[in-house]
Amino acid sequence: MRILVTGARGMLGAELCAALAPTHEVVAFDLPEADLTAPGSIDAIAARRPEALVHCAAMTDVDGCERDPQAAYAVNALGARHAALACQRLGAPLLYVSTDFVFDGAKREPYYEWDQPNPLGHYGRSKLAGEQAVRELLAQFFIVRTSWLFGRRGRNFVDGILAKARADGAVRVVNDQTGSPTRAADLAAALARLIGTQYFGTYHVTNGGCCTWHELAAEAVRLSGIRAEVAPISSADYPTPTRRPAYSVLANFCWERTFGAPLRPWRDALKEHLS
Ligand SMILES: NC(=O)c1ccc[n+]([C@@H]2O[C@H](COP(=O)([O-])OP(=O)(O)OC[C@H]3O[C@@H](n4cnc5c(N)ncnc54)[C@H](OP(=O)(O)O)[C@@H]3O)[C@@H](O)[C@H]2O)c1
């Protein structure tokens, strides 16, 4: 299949291009040559005649979205609409990557695909608006919500913590937000599998298990053999422009029922990332 990947140079997009390449023709689509906020992006995608599209492009700086909501909605909502309109014109299915931040974290047990979203900030709201555009415009779509990505490319929490632990010998990390860390390459393999099917709909896909940011940092430091103190702090001690969900674990219900097996536990995925 000829598959166009938006955000192809990002953390997930790059892994996805690599996962698709052996069995598909991959068309990479990213800034600066292709800006999804421009209406002309619909023609630009259509001109490449993909048979399916995976939409990884997004404004992922959560606090940046809070500071500049117009930019967040332009990329995350309007950009998704443009991708969906291109797919509508082509009759091609679209896979939209979404986020645990569409939930408010009040539930305190894993969120199912049909739980009611209630985002706390502009990143989550703009990503949810992107989901809505996809649902409104297309009959054949996948929406895959994931969480806490780490990978080889781009800015991510794990590498940031390790760099700071090495440099300072100590890090302070919030211990009152719980989620499921997910290795970008593991998610990419799952998306590559899904896009070749007709099992359309909404999925939650993460590595197995859950932890706090502090537990993730402590495990990454331990596995890396760095001698550094990893101190737990509360969110109140680390104020950010965006309120984050205290609990955003995603039950991978539809994925497991459709494909039979969950993704591996996050600790195993982290170990491979660091090895
Ligand atoms: N990272 C996480 O923890 C996480 C968690 C849950 C869900 N997700 C979702 O997973 C997907 C992939 O995330 P990621 O971490 O791989 O993101 P990323 O590394 O920030 O990559 C996003 C890509 O989109 C591109 N992009 C931004 N604005 C664009 C525009 N106007 N037109 C075209 N491309 C544009 C970026 O280009 P520039 O770099 O040049 O801006 C970048 O290459 C996103 O949909 C995100 O919302 C991520």
Ligand as a Chemical Component Dictionary entry (heavy atoms), coordinates in Angstrom:
data_LIG
# 
_chem_comp.id                   LIG 
_chem_comp.type                 NON-POLYMER 
_chem_comp.pdbx_formal_charge   0 
_chem_comp.three_letter_code    LIG 
# 
loop_
_chem_comp_atom.comp_id 
_chem_comp_atom.atom_id 
_chem_comp_atom.alt_atom_id 
_chem_comp_atom.type_symbol 
_chem_comp_atom.charge 
_chem_comp_atom.model_Cartn_x 
_chem_comp_atom.model_Cartn_y 
_chem_comp_atom.model_Cartn_z 
_chem_comp_atom.pdbx_ordinal 
LIG N1  N1  N 0  4.912  12.602 22.809 1  
LIG C1  C1  C 0  4.002  12.066 23.598 2  
LIG O1  O1  O 0  4.250  11.774 24.775 3  
LIG C2  C2  C 0  2.616  11.795 23.072 4  
LIG C3  C3  C 0  1.650  11.250 23.938 5  
LIG C4  C4  C 0  0.368  10.988 23.445 6  
LIG C5  C5  C 0  0.057  11.260 22.129 7  
LIG N2  N2  N 1  1.004  11.796 21.311 8  
LIG C6  C6  C 0  0.631  12.076 19.914 9  
LIG O2  O2  O 0  1.460  11.284 19.089 10 
LIG C7  C7  C 0  1.709  11.956 17.858 11 
LIG C8  C8  C 0  3.212  11.981 17.598 12 
LIG O3  O3  O 0  3.857  12.635 18.686 13 
LIG P1  P1  P 0  5.432  12.863 18.714 14 
LIG O4  O4  O 0  5.838  12.906 20.129 15 
LIG O5  O5  O -1 6.090  11.944 17.745 16 
LIG O6  O6  O 0  5.504  14.358 18.140 17 
LIG P2  P2  P 0  6.765  15.183 17.637 18 
LIG O7  O7  O 0  8.040  14.449 17.849 19 
LIG O8  O8  O 0  6.597  16.549 18.223 20 
LIG O9  O9  O 0  6.508  15.232 16.064 21 
LIG C9  C9  C 0  5.460  15.966 15.507 22 
LIG C10 C10 C 0  5.813  16.271 14.074 23 
LIG O10 O10 O 0  4.767  17.062 13.512 24 
LIG C11 C11 C 0  5.376  18.127 12.776 25 
LIG N3  N3  N 0  4.483  19.265 12.635 26 
LIG C12 C12 C 0  4.212  20.231 13.557 27 
LIG N4  N4  N 0  3.412  21.168 13.020 28 
LIG C13 C13 C 0  3.191  20.790 11.732 29 
LIG C14 C14 C 0  2.484  21.377 10.639 30 
LIG N5  N5  N 0  1.839  22.546 10.768 31 
LIG N6  N6  N 0  2.459  20.745 9.451  32 
LIG C15 C15 C 0  3.126  19.572 9.291  33 
LIG N7  N7  N 0  3.834  18.980 10.276 34 
LIG C16 C16 C 0  3.862  19.587 11.469 35 
LIG C17 C17 C 0  6.600  18.470 13.614 36 
LIG O11 O11 O 0  7.502  19.276 12.883 37 
LIG P3  P3  P 0  8.456  20.292 13.702 38 
LIG O12 O12 O 0  9.286  19.450 14.620 39 
LIG O13 O13 O 0  9.239  20.971 12.622 40 
LIG O14 O14 O 0  7.534  21.217 14.459 41 
LIG C18 C18 C 0  7.123  17.081 13.951 42 
LIG O15 O15 O 0  7.916  16.554 12.906 43 
LIG C19 C19 C 0  1.070  13.342 18.005 44 
LIG O16 O16 O 0  -0.180 13.319 17.376 45 
LIG C20 C20 C 0  0.887  13.507 19.491 46 
LIG O17 O17 O 0  -0.204 14.348 19.789 47 
LIG C21 C21 C 0  2.272  12.061 21.742 48 
# 
loop_
_chem_comp_bond.comp_id 
_chem_comp_bond.atom_id_1 
_chem_comp_bond.atom_id_2 
_chem_comp_bond.value_order 
_chem_comp_bond.pdbx_ordinal 
LIG N1  C1  SING 1  
LIG C1  O1  DOUB 2  
LIG C1  C2  SING 3  
LIG C2  C3  SING 4  
LIG C2  C21 DOUB 5  
LIG C3  C4  DOUB 6  
LIG C4  C5  SING 7  
LIG C5  N2  DOUB 8  
LIG N2  C6  SING 9  
LIG N2  C21 SING 10 
LIG C6  O2  SING 11 
LIG C6  C20 SING 12 
LIG O2  C7  SING 13 
LIG C7  C8  SING 14 
LIG C7  C19 SING 15 
LIG C8  O3  SING 16 
LIG O3  P1  SING 17 
LIG P1  O4  DOUB 18 
LIG P1  O5  SING 19 
LIG P1  O6  SING 20 
LIG O6  P2  SING 21 
LIG P2  O7  DOUB 22 
LIG P2  O8  SING 23 
LIG P2  O9  SING 24 
LIG O9  C9  SING 25 
LIG C9  C10 SING 26 
LIG C10 O10 SING 27 
LIG C10 C18 SING 28 
LIG O10 C11 SING 29 
LIG C11 N3  SING 30 
LIG C11 C17 SING 31 
LIG N3  C12 SING 32 
LIG N3  C16 SING 33 
LIG C12 N4  DOUB 34 
LIG N4  C13 SING 35 
LIG C13 C14 SING 36 
LIG C13 C16 DOUB 37 
LIG C14 N5  SING 38 
LIG C14 N6  DOUB 39 
LIG N6  C15 SING 40 
LIG C15 N7  DOUB 41 
LIG N7  C16 SING 42 
LIG C17 O11 SING 43 
LIG C17 C18 SING 44 
LIG O11 P3  SING 45 
LIG P3  O12 DOUB 46 
LIG P3  O13 SING 47 
LIG P3  O14 SING 48 
LIG C18 O15 SING 49 
LIG C19 O16 SING 50 
LIG C19 C20 SING 51 
LIG C20 O17 SING 52 
# 
